[in-house]
Amino acid sequence: MNRKITALTTAGAFALVIAVGVPVLAHYGEDHSSDRVMAQTTEPGSRSSPEELRARLQERKDELKLRLSNAQKTRLQARCKNAQGKLSAVEGRIQGIETSRNEVYGNLVGHLTELSSKLKAKGIDTSQLDMQIVQLEERIAAFKTEFAEYKQAVADLAEMDCEADPEAFKAALEDARSHRKTLHETGQNIRKYVTETIKLTLAVLRAELAAKAGTNSNNDKAN
Amino acid sequence: MEENNTSPSQETREPQNTPILDVQPPTPASTPVRSDVPSASNPSVVAPPPDEEQTSSSSTTETSTLDSVKQPVATVPHKHYAPIVPIIVALIIAAILAVITVLSFQNTNAPEPAKNTQTPTQAEAAVTPESIDDTSAEIDQALGGVDESSDFPEDALSDQTLGL
């Protein structure tokens, strides 16, 4: 009888451990799996499955509606392998550009937000600056989206079987060129917005702050 | 009624409550019990209670009756504690796992610490017109670190560059 009780209590104890342990392990499993999903979804440009690659190439072909002549196809098939070697080098540079851009734009927003907080604490109206910070963030977000597509297009170009489907290679190349052009323009627009709009607002706020500081010092002297 | 209170079963379980009995106190199970001692002094002690007589069919002699009563005294506590050990171990493990779960949830859901730890008073004291000049200079410096023409050159993907 005692042995039965012991066996039952032991079984119950292990059941308790399993009941608590399984959710814990499941939680950690979810964490890691979600990390992997994040890595896959937030890193376009990385190697993807053949099905995904085929779908993207087909989508670009459908969008551009390219029709190459036989001579153009033959020329591409003969030269695209060498071009893919150079595209791999471009792909490597893109990674470095992405890192430096993210850092620079992050610093811009960080400096401006910090200044806005300080000015608010001083009683300065920062609504104009805050609105411009939001607009800057939207432009930076658009840049990042465009950059992700550029990165993916170049990665597809370097990865695909260009000899088997020269039209898809040409379509991906045209897509990458389009994104490069847009990125160049978007980067310049961000720079222009900061230097010509936000810095003007900073100059106005500086004058307001200086006037307020002068008023306060005069009041102190009068007192 | 008095005789029922001094039955052997109660005597062995609560030996300190039976000083009036002229009976040898309970001895360990290994010590042999003499059947003539209780019977000579107080016959009522050795006579098992009526209910015990009904339940224990194997007790035919006084010695065997006393042995069967005394044996649990030494062994029962261990048998009661033995099943508790895995329960305590399981509870400890379950508690540790629960703490790990709670801590992990707290870490994943914890908001990022505020970057600006200054109090409003400190921030107010820190900001001056020169602060805005500094921020403006930092912005220029940050923008100077990137160049669209070198990052996204026109000929980066040209047919000539790629050898197409």
Chai-1 contact restraints between the chains, C-beta under 6 A:
chainA,res_idxA,chainB,res_idxB,connection_type,confidence,min_distance_angstrom,max_distance_angstrom,comment,restraint_id
A,N2,B,K79,contact,1.0,0.0,6.0,A-B,restraint_1
A,I5,B,P83,contact,1.0,0.0,6.0,A-B,restraint_2
A,T6,B,A82,contact,1.0,0.0,6.0,A-B,restraint_3
A,T6,B,P83,contact,1.0,0.0,6.0,A-B,restraint_4
A,T9,B,P83,contact,1.0,0.0,6.0,A-B,restraint_5
A,T9,B,I87,contact,1.0,0.0,6.0,A-B,restraint_6
A,T10,B,P86,contact,1.0,0.0,6.0,A-B,restraint_7
A,A13,B,P86,contact,1.0,0.0,6.0,A-B,restraint_8
A,A13,B,I87,contact,1.0,0.0,6.0,A-B,restraint_9
A,A13,B,A90,contact,1.0,0.0,6.0,A-B,restraint_10
A,L16,B,A90,contact,1.0,0.0,6.0,A-B,restraint_11
A,L16,B,A94,contact,1.0,0.0,6.0,A-B,restraint_12
A,V17,B,A90,contact,1.0,0.0,6.0,A-B,restraint_13
A,V17,B,I93,contact,1.0,0.0,6.0,A-B,restraint_14
A,V17,B,A94,contact,1.0,0.0,6.0,A-B,restraint_15
A,V20,B,A94,contact,1.0,0.0,6.0,A-B,restraint_16
A,V20,B,L97,contact,1.0,0.0,6.0,A-B,restraint_17
A,G21,B,L97,contact,1.0,0.0,6.0,A-B,restraint_18
A,V24,B,L97,contact,1.0,0.0,6.0,A-B,restraint_19
A,V24,B,T101,contact,1.0,0.0,6.0,A-B,restraint_20
A,R79,B,G163,contact,1.0,0.0,6.0,A-B,restraint_21
A,R79,B,L164,contact,1.0,0.0,6.0,A-B,restraint_22
A,N82,B,G163,contact,1.0,0.0,6.0,A-B,restraint_23
A,A83,B,L162,contact,1.0,0.0,6.0,A-B,restraint_24
A,A83,B,G163,contact,1.0,0.0,6.0,A-B,restraint_25
A,A83,B,L164,contact,1.0,0.0,6.0,A-B,restraint_26
A,K86,B,L162,contact,1.0,0.0,6.0,A-B,restraint_27
A,I97,B,D151,contact,1.0,0.0,6.0,A-B,restraint_28
A,V104,B,A142,contact,1.0,0.0,6.0,A-B,restraint_29
A,V104,B,G145,contact,1.0,0.0,6.0,A-B,restraint_30
A,V104,B,V146,contact,1.0,0.0,6.0,A-B,restraint_31
A,N107,B,A142,contact,1.0,0.0,6.0,A-B,restraint_32
A,L108,B,A142,contact,1.0,0.0,6.0,A-B,restraint_33
A,H111,B,T135,contact,1.0,0.0,6.0,A-B,restraint_34
A,H111,B,E138,contact,1.0,0.0,6.0,A-B,restraint_35
A,L115,B,T135,contact,1.0,0.0,6.0,A-B,restraint_36
A,S117,B,N116,contact,1.0,0.0,6.0,A-B,restraint_37
A,K118,B,A123,contact,1.0,0.0,6.0,A-B,restraint_38
A,K118,B,V127,contact,1.0,0.0,6.0,A-B,restraint_39
A,A121,B,P120,contact,1.0,0.0,6.0,A-B,restraint_40
A,A121,B,A123,contact,1.0,0.0,6.0,A-B,restraint_41
A,A121,B,E124,contact,1.0,0.0,6.0,A-B,restraint_42
A,K122,B,E124,contact,1.0,0.0,6.0,A-B,restraint_43
A,K122,B,V127,contact,1.0,0.0,6.0,A-B,restraint_44
A,A176,B,L157,contact,1.0,0.0,6.0,A-B,restraint_45
A,R177,B,L157,contact,1.0,0.0,6.0,A-B,restraint_46
A,R180,B,F152,contact,1.0,0.0,6.0,A-B,restraint_47
A,L183,B,F152,contact,1.0,0.0,6.0,A-B,restraint_48
A,H184,B,E148,contact,1.0,0.0,6.0,A-B,restraint_49
A,H184,B,F152,contact,1.0,0.0,6.0,A-B,restraint_50
A,G187,B,E148,contact,1.0,0.0,6.0,A-B,restraint_51
A,Q188,B,E148,contact,1.0,0.0,6.0,A-B,restraint_52
A,R191,B,L143,contact,1.0,0.0,6.0,A-B,restraint_53
A,K199,B,S136,contact,1.0,0.0,6.0,A-B,restraint_54
A,L202,B,I132,contact,1.0,0.0,6.0,A-B,restraint_55
A,L202,B,S136,contact,1.0,0.0,6.0,A-B,restraint_56
A,R206,B,P129,contact,1.0,0.0,6.0,A-B,restraint_57
A,R206,B,I132,contact,1.0,0.0,6.0,A-B,restraint_58
A,L209,B,P129,contact,1.0,0.0,6.0,A-B,restraint_59
A,A210,B,P129,contact,1.0,0.0,6.0,A-B,restraint_60
